Each structure stands twice: as C-alpha cells, then as structure tokens.
Amino acid sequence: MSTKINRRNWLKSSLMAASSLTLAPNLAWSSSTKKAYGSVIWEIEHPSYYRDSAPALKAKLNANENPYGPSESVKRAINEAISVGNRYGHSDAAVLIDMIAEKEGVTPDHIMLGPGSTDLLEKTAISRFMKGGNIVSADPSYMSLINTAQAIGADWKAVPLTEDYAHDLPAMETAVDSKTQLVYICNPNNPTGSLTEPNALRDFCSKVSEKAPVFVDEAYLEFLDDPEANSMVDLVAKGKDVIVARTFSKIHSMAGLRIGYVVATPERIKSITDMVRSTMGLCVTSIKGALASMADGDFCAECKTLNTAARNYVCTELDQMGYKYIPSYTNFVIFPLHKDTLEEDFMKSMTDNGVGVRLYSFNDEPWCRVSIGTMPEMELFTNVFKRVTA
C-alpha cells in the first residue's frame, strides 16, 4: 500500500505546553534547530511568555503520563525503601528480574533492567552502531534509539507508515540489507497511537531477525485489550534474535521513577551488558516500587479501564466537532487541526486556559496530540478546545 505521509514534513515543529518548562527552565527551547522526528524537523524557539509568565496547568496532557498513580502499594514500598537508600539495590534487582522472567516465560538471563525503556533503547543503539551500519524503522516513530544510532555514525533507513498508519512491513523487509545492524518497531506506535497487526508483525520479526536483530518497543502494550496476543516476547522464548522493551512509565504510572526492562536472548543481553551497566543505574526506591507494582494487578487494570473511558470520550467529542483523529490504542490521541489554525496562537490560548498539549506539523498542517488524563481533565480539554478553536 502506498503511503500519503511525507516524512520531511511530519512534525516540522513540536511546540510543548508550558508545564515542562516551568518545572525545568534550563530545558527551554533553543533558537537553534534540533532534529526530532523525520529528516527535516525543527524545535521552534519558545516564546518568552511560556518561560516567564506561564500559568499553572490544570490539565497536563503533553507527555503521555498516567494521571492515576503511583499506586498506594508503590508509594508504601518506596517510603520503606528510603531507609535502605545507603545500599545498592542489586539483590532487589535480582528479585525483580526473577519476577519479570516468570511473567514473560523466560529464564532470568533473558532480562535486562534499566532506568526506563528509553535508556535501554539508547544502550542497545550504543552496542550495535559503534562501527556504523544502518537502522531500519518506520517514519514517524519514537526517535530515541534512532537519534542515538545516528549520533554515533549510523544511517537511518526510514520507511513511511502505510495509509492506515501501520508499519509497512514488506517495505521494511526490503530495506534490510547487509549493513543493517538493527530493525526498530514501536507497536503501538508513538506519536501516531496506531497498531500493526500482530500476526503479520510476528511473521516479519521471525523472518527478519535471521538477518538482523529486531527491537520491538512495547511501551504502550498494556493499554490494549489483549496485550499478550500483540506482544512479540514469545519469539524470544523460541530463540529468535528479537529484543522486546517494556516500561513501568505508562500503565504502572511510574514515569518519574524511571524503570523498565528488555527481554532478549542471553547472547543479545550479554552483547549489551559487555559494553554498558544495567542495574547499577537503578535506584533502590524504583526497584522496590516496580516490585510492588507488578504485584498490584488491580491498579493497572483500573488504569486501563479509566484510560479507555476517557479516550473514548475525547474521540466522541472530536467526532462531534468534525475532527478526524488517528484511531488510538494508547493513552494519547493525535488529530489534525484546521489548516488555518495559527500554531502559536493555539498553543498560547490552550496554555493560558490551563491545558497543556503537544502541537506538531504534518504535511504543512497543524496536528494536536493530547494525552489522556482523568475524565475531569479531558472534559476541561474539550471545553477549552472548543472555545479556542471557535
């Protein structure tokens, strides 16, 4: 299927709402261009009113965070862990690895921990691209691994998504050559929220992993109705050279606590840990929190139910307003604004009304990505959005 996505125009600008800058003023927008999604992408210098007089956000919907946690059991575990903060958490990490291995149906030597899945993406890039080569991925997709690979000398072979925003698996397979060091799949995909059919993806991973390792980023997997059926982790158990990443940042609501893991063959794990440290980068508080969260299935199930209800509400409201969003399987929704929308005016108005969102440019048209918060936050978003775009 041919694509209508122009990767050189996807996300030409990415304008974030004020809250992240208010919390971290040293990370304010630079006047220089900065590569993000696609080949010709810029972060635009942030207007001074975002830095100097940004109002407090009533609905922070710009970072795909889970608004409901951490769970009470995680909070208790973290509070108790503070008293052993003078000790390294290696033994607790071993317990967590055992728990994850049992859950994923593999032995512990198939598991590597890290401070969030992004850290593991970047460590994998370091282990694969020190001698160059190329990485094959969809475009647009999550760029952390790709950016790190390019920074140390890799070439990016970007394959546009299909018309329905799935990974173009046949085109990606064709793009793999003798210099390909890694294939990257984000499913469900960020920033589109779209899903690639699992059986086709499983066949792709099984076949292509005979030529190059395939990294499948499943950060948003638990928001699906049947996450196990959509996961590629069973291929690892079969000995395929597939790397599967998971995070505690999303459904577990631990984004600020920074912990995640990958599942891969012991040989692939060793190829990474021979170059970089694993559990040494983890806080004992985060490890204890992850242990508690894995034992608290009810909290994650409730988060999924609440997220689905709030996402359905937003989609219904967008339908009624005539906005065509990309069907989402995640905790965010992205949709095009009207062509005549002025990006700076839109962002300032949303922020001034206490709502933080992300704004992108796609095919020279402005697109809004809104993360899914609580139902009151989503009601505030729709009410403000209607006033701002009236």
WOMO-V261595 format. One record per backbone hydrogen bond with DSSP energy under -0.5 kcal/mol. NH is the residue of the N-H (numbers start at 1). CO is the residue of the C=O. If there is no record, write none. Layout:
nh	co
NH	CO
NH	CO
This chain:
nh	co
7	5
9	6
10	6
11	361
12	9
12	361
14	42
15	359
16	14
17	357
20	17
21	18
22	18
23	19
24	20
27	24
28	25
41	39
42	12
44	42
50	47
51	47
52	48
53	49
58	354
59	354
61	59
61	356
66	249
67	65
69	66
75	71
76	72
77	73
78	74
79	75
80	76
81	77
82	78
83	80
84	81
85	82
87	84
93	89
94	90
95	91
96	92
97	93
98	94
99	95
100	96
101	97
102	98
103	99
104	100
105	101
105	102
106	101
110	107
111	108
112	262
114	260
116	114
120	116
121	117
122	118
123	119
124	120
125	121
126	122
127	123
128	124
129	125
130	126
132	129
134	179
135	155
136	182
137	157
138	184
139	159
147	143
148	144
149	145
150	146
151	147
152	148
152	149
153	150
154	149
155	133
157	135
157	155
158	156
159	137
160	158
161	139
162	166
165	162
169	167
172	168
173	169
174	170
175	171
176	172
176	173
180	177
181	134
182	134
183	213
184	136
185	215
187	185
187	217
188	194
189	194
193	189
201	197
202	198
203	199
204	200
205	201
206	202
207	203
208	204
209	205
210	207
211	208
212	208
214	241
215	183
215	213
216	214
216	243
217	185
217	215
218	216
218	245
221	218
223	220
224	221
227	224
230	226
230	227
231	227
231	228
235	232
236	232
236	233
237	233
238	234
239	236
240	235
242	240
243	214
244	242
244	263
245	216
246	261
248	259
253	250
254	248
255	249
257	254
258	254
258	255
260	114
261	246
262	112
263	244
264	110
269	265
270	266
271	267
272	268
272	269
273	269
274	270
275	272
276	272
281	278
282	279
287	283
288	284
289	285
290	286
291	287
292	288
293	289
294	290
295	291
296	293
297	295
299	296
300	296
301	297
302	298
303	299
304	300
305	301
306	302
307	303
308	304
309	305
310	306
311	307
312	308
313	309
314	310
315	311
316	312
317	313
318	314
319	315
320	316
321	317
322	318
322	319
323	318
325	323
326	334
327	325
329	193
333	370
335	368
336	324
337	366
341	338
343	341
346	342
347	343
348	344
349	345
350	346
351	347
352	348
353	349
354	351
355	350
356	59
357	355
358	369
359	15
360	367
361	13
362	365
365	362
367	360
368	335
369	358
370	333
370	368
371	61
371	369
372	331
373	371
378	374
379	375
380	376
381	377
382	378
383	379
384	380
385	381
386	382
387	383
388	384
389	385
390	386
390	387
